[in-house]
């Protein structure tokens, strides 16, 4: 049986989370109109500096989750874990932390929570001691039957420690009666539905798994002959690794001393990768599903110019997410591209207690008008998406205050009309501006002279298709269409299940 050494999990560490919540209201104000995806994963097998490389990989994936980070390594006899709230660089840039993670195998995780509060118990990779030895797992995505399975497991005697649905996977593996570990793992995956890209570690194996529809991304890389599994190719670029291939939808890949073993236990289905990887989540320098994210976003902008151009003097991106689409819009329309908004990259999440006077500054802490580029001009603002409309409203007002003569607003994605259940932090329908207001009402709320979104067919055309095929959509586009690609078991329960543990409160 493998022992577990976990120097970073004592109760004293919980105070770290107090700082994170200090500026929660301010954060909401600054980022009230952004999409947030829950996680990024990384795993490496057979490298003497596995933990240090994993930390570098997580740095590259930081955009996928800023609430917490964790690494679990295995040194041949013991597992070692470091899980901390905050950014990767806050913890894993220190030598003494990396030295506490010896071994040639490691998995890592960056987190933005969509299920489970931001508390240390929920920080991944989660670790459990099974009868065959230790098992660590990191999960990107969201299970749509996680709450249902949790209730059944608890009825059967399971004791849940976290409020994240990832723990459900641990319990399913632990309870499986199959002989071989891989068979237990496969049996567990057959029981879950939803979106997942998993990296897992045992005392002998690195395992990667992707949901049957390929909703969440997972790629295979190679560093000097050692395999790497990660959410995005930008993490491979960070460490100088070569991209090998995407893990296929429904594929489980296992690395051990004998090499790589691929399992495909699910009947093949047409893939439905998440369209938001292209719109927002992935870094522009990543390659997702064989496509450059940067090129796709430029194509979204060009298509936007085809569909809804108006006479303006300059194209202004809402940084940073709107920049590639604005480049594409400018190139197609011939209207000059200008950085009319400058983003302050150094606004911390916790730098100040959010008093009312500070909160009233609102978006100006994060975005400042570049008056020289926009004063007296008709401008068109390009952003990637619109959720609640709060930030968009403030930016339009900021442009007018800086002297813009006309302010037109364009979104390089269709209107978001439906919530997501696969790992994107979107409000329920009532919190989505486009779901509750007409286009003209939205334009009025935001205060723009005109407002337009990329059409759904236009989005597909920018991806190289003639349009959206309703009978066989190429992507998970349910936020725009309501066509969810999997069962939503938890959502159909008559009695909503609580997402939090009943009685245990934790400093957070």
N, C-alpha and C positions, 0 to 999 in steps of 0.2 A: 504493500500500500504506500502511496506517495504522500509524503508530508507536505504541508502547506506553510510557507513562511510569508507573512503578510505585514510588513512593518508600517504600512501606510493607513491601516484601517482602525487604529484605536479611537476610542470615543473622543479623545481630545482633538482629533482632526475635524470633528464636526463643526467646530467654530468657524472653519474656513467658509462655510456656506453663508454665514451671517453677512459677510461683506458682499456676497453676490446679490443678496436681496436688498441691500441698502439703497440701490438705485433702480429698483424694479419699475417704479412708476415712471421715472425718467426714461428708462429704456423703452418702455411701451410708447412713450411720447416720441422718442427718436425713431423707433423702428415699427411704428404701429401699422405701417402699410407694406411691410416686407413679408415675403414667404420665408419660412424656416423649415429646413429639413432636418430629420432627427439625427443622422449619424453618418460616420465614415468608419470603415474597417480596414485593417492591415494585418497581414501575417507573413512570416518568413520561416523557412525550414533549413537547418543545416549550416548556419552561418555563425562564426565565433562571436560576432558583434551583433547578435540578433536584436537585442533591446535598443541599442543606439540607432540601428537602421530603422527599427519600428518607430522610434521617436521622430526621426527625420520624416518618415512617411506620414506620420500623423500631423506634423507641421504643414505638409502640403495639403492635407485634408481638413485643415482647421476651418475652412469656410463652411463645411458640412455640419459643424456643431461646435459651439463655444462655451457650453456650460460645464463640461467635465471631460476628462481624458483618463485613460487607464491602459496599462500594459501588464500582461502576465507572461512570464518566461519559464522555461523548464531547463534545468541544468544536468539532467541525467538521473537525478535522484529526488530533487525537490522542485516544487513550483514556487515561484516568487511573484508577488503582486504589488503594484503601486497604482492606486486609484485616487485621483484628486479632483476636486472641484476647481473650475477655472480653465485657463488656456494651457495648451501643451507647453509653451515656453515658460510658463510660471513654475513648472515642476520639472519637466523632463530635459531641460537644458543644463541641469546641474549634474556634475560628474558623480557626486555621491549617490544620487538617485539611480542613475544608470548602473553604477557598481552594485546596487542592491538587486539588480535584475540579471544575474549571470545565466549563461546557457546559450545553446545554439538554435533554440526554437522560441518564437515569441508571437503573440497576437496582441493587437492594440485596437483602441476604439476612441473616437471622439463623439461627443453626444450633444444633441439638442433634444430635449425630452418632448415627446408627444403623448406618451403614456408614462405615468409615474412622475412624482415630483423631483425637483433638483435636490436630492439628498444623497449622501455618500453610499447608502445601501443600494441605490439604483445605478451607480456608476459601473460601467462595464469595462473589460470583460468580467462576466460573472463566473464564479468558480464553485465547483461542487466536488465532493469526494464520493465517487461511486465505488461499487464493489470491485470493479476492474482497475481502479486507480483514479487519479485526478482528471477533471474535465473542465476546461475554460471555454467560454463562448462569448463572442461579440456579434451583435445583430444590427443591421441597418434595415429598417422597414417597420412594418406594423402588422400584427396578426389581426384578422377581422373576426376570428373566433377565440381570441386570447382570453377574454373574460369568461366565456362559456367554459373553456377548458380549465381555467383556473378554478371555477366553482366546482367542477367535477373532481378535480384533483384534491381540493380541500375536503370535499365530502369523503374521498377515499383515504384521508388521513395525512395528506401532504401538508407540510408546514411552510408557508411562504414567508420569505424574509424581505423581499423587495416589493415594489408596486409596478415593476416593469414586466411587460409580457414576455421578455426574453427568459425569465425564470421558468416559465411554462415549459420551454424546450428542455431545460435541464431536468425537470421532473419527469417529462415523458421519456427521456433517455434512461433515467434512473429506474423507472418502473417497467421498462420493457423486459420481457422474459427471453428475448432472443439470445443466442449464444455469442455470436461475434459482435464486436462493437459497431461495425459499420451497418449490420442488420438492425441493431437497436436504433441507430441514428436514422436510418431510412424509415423505419416504422414510425418514429416520432414525427418526421417530416410529412408522412402521409396523413397524420392526424390534424395538421395545422393548415389554415387557409390564410390568404392575404399576400403580403409582399415581404420578401426577406432576401437579404444577402448575408450569409453567415460565414464567419471564420471561427474555427474551433481548434483546440489544442488538447491532445492527450499526452501520456508519457512516451508515446511512440510516433504519433501522427500529427500532421497539420491537415485540417479538413476545410474545404470551402464548399458552399452550397448556395444555389440560386433558385428562387421560386420558379414553378413551371411556366409562368408567363414571362419571366425575365423582367418583372416590373422594376426591381432594383438592380443596379449595375454591379458587376464583379469581374475583374480582369486578372489574368495571369501574366506575371512578369518573370524575368530571369536576371539574376545578379551573379555573375561569375559561376554559372551553373547551379545556383541555388534558387529554388522556386519562391515566388512572392505572390500573394493574393491581396488585392486591394480594390477599393471602390472606384478609383479613377486612375487614368494613365498619368496624370500630373504627379502623383506620388512616385511612380516609377522614374519619371524624369528627374525628380528631386534627388534621388539616390544613385542616378546613373545606371538604372536597370533597363533592360530591353523589354519592350512589349512583346508578348508571345501571341496571346489570343484572348478573346472574351470567354469567360465561363459561359457555357450554353444554358439557356433557360431549362430548369429542371435537372441540371447536371450536379452531381456531387463528385468532387475531386479529392483524392486522398494522397498525401505525400508521406512516405516513410523511408526506411533505409533501403528498401528494394526498388524505389522509384515512384512514379506517378500511376495512380489507378483511377480511372473514370467510371462512374456509375450513372446510369440513366434509368431510374426506377419508375418514372412517370410516363404515361402515354404522351406522345408529342402533341403539342398544341401550337397554333400560330402565335408567335411571340407578341407581347403587348408592353414594350418598355415604356417607362413613364416619360411623357412628353416634357415634363417640367425639368428633367435633366438638361434638356436643350434650352429651355426658356430661361432657367434661373439657376438651378442647383450646381451643376458642374462648373468647374473653373473653365474659362474660355480657352485655355491652352490644352484641355483634355480632348481625347478622341473617344467618343461614346458611340458604340454600335457601328464603328467604321467611319463615323462622320466627325469632322472638326467642329467642336462646339462653337468656336469663333465664327467659322464660315456659315454655320446654320443661323446664328444670331444676326449676322450681316444680311443673310438672305431674308430673314423675317423683316428687317428694316426696309430692304428694297421692295418687298411685297407690300409693305405698309404704304410706301410712296406711290406704288401703282394704284392702290385702292382708295387712298383718302388724302391726296396731296392738296395743299392750299398754297396760295401765293405768300411766301414769307421771305425774310432776308437772311436768316441764319437757322441752322439746325443745332439744338442744344441737348446733349444727353443729360439725364438724371444719373449722376455717378453713384456707384461704378457700374451698376447692373445695366444701365441703358446705353452704355458706350458702343458696343459692337453694332447694335441695331441702328444707332444714330449714324455710325459710319456708313452702313449699308444704305440708309435713307438718303444721306447726303450724296453718296456716289451715284445713286440711281436718279435722284431729282436734280442734281447739279447745283443744289443750294449749299453754300459754304458751311462747313462743320466748325463750331466754336465751342470751347469749354466755357460756357456761360455760367456754370455752377462749379465751384471748387469744393471738393470734399475734404473735410478735416479727418484724417485717418487716425488721429490720436485721442479721440474722445473715448475715454474709458467707460466701462459700464458702471463703475463704482466710484467715480472721482469726487462726487459731491452729494450731500443729502439733497434730495429733490424738493426744495422749497417751492412755493408757488411762484415766486419771482423768477427762479431759475427755469421752472417749467414753462413759463410764458415765453422764454426765449425760443422754446420749441426746437424746430428743425435747424435753426441757425447755428446751433452748436455743431451740427454735423455737416451742414451745407451752407456755403456762403455765395452770394451773387457776385459774379465778375462783371461789375457795372460797365467797364470799358467795352465788353463784348456785346452787350445787349441794350444799352441805353438808346432810346429813340428807334429801336428796330422791331420789326415783326418777327417773332420767334416761334419755332415749333419745338416743343419739349418731347423727348422720346424716353419712355421708360419701358421696362420689361413686362410689368403686370400691375394690376390695381386690385387691392383686396378691400380695405376699409375706406380708402380715399383720404385718410387723415394727412398723410405726408404730402400727397399730391396737392391738396388744398393749400398747405403752407408754402409749398414751392411756387405755385402759381402766384400767390400773394407776394412772395419774395421777389419774383421777377417783375411784377408790376411796381413794387416799391423801388426797384433798381432802375426804373425808367423804360421798361419794355412797352412798346406801343400796342402790340397785340400779342396775346399768349394762346397758342394752340397746343393741345395736348394729344399725343398719340401713344397707344400702347401696343407693343410688339407681341401681343398674345390676345386671344379672344377674351370676352368677359367671363370672369369666374362666377359660375352660377350655382355650383354644388360643392358641398364639403368633401374633403378627402379622408379616407380611412386607411391609408397605406403608408403613413409616416410623414405627411406634410402637415404642418401646424396651421390649419385653416379654421376660421370660426365656422359655427353652424350657419345655415342659410341666412338666418336673420342678421348676422354680422357681415355678410358679403354685400357690398354696395350695389353691385350689378344685379344681384338676385332680388333686391328690394326696390330698385328705382329704374325708371326708364333712362335712356341715353340722355335725353334733354335734362331730366332731373339731376343726373350725375354731373353733367356739364355745369349746371347752375350751382350745385354744391361745391364743386372744385373751383369754380370761378373762372373757367377758361372761355375763350372766344369760340372755340370749337373743340369737340372731343370725338375720337374715333378709335376703334379697336381693330386689330388684325382679324379677318374673318377666319372661321374654322377651315374652310376649304383653302383659303389663302395660306394658312399655316402649313397644310399638307403640301400645297404646291411649292412652297419654299423648301420643303424637304424632298422635292423631286417626284411627287405623285400628282396625278391629275386632279385630285381632291380627296375628300374623306369618303371612304367606302363604308356606309353604315352597316353592311352585312359582315364586313371584315376589317374593322379599324386596325391600322398598323401600330397604334400607340395607345397607352392608357391615357385617355383624354376626358375622363369622367367629370373632371371639375368644370369643363365647358359644356359637356353633352349630357351628363347624368347616366352615361352608359358604363356602369361599374363592371370591371372585368372578372370579379370573383363574387362568391356569395358573401353577404354581410351578416353573418350569423349573429354577432353581438348586437347589431342594430335592429334586428327583428325580434329580440327578446321582449316579451310583454312587460316584464319588470326590469327597468334599467339597473344594471349591476354597479355597485360603487367601485370606483377606480382606485381608491385609497385604502390602506389598511385601516381597520375599524378604530382602534383605540390608541395605537402607538403614534405619538407625535415626536418629531425629531427636529432639532435645531436646524433651521434651513433658511 
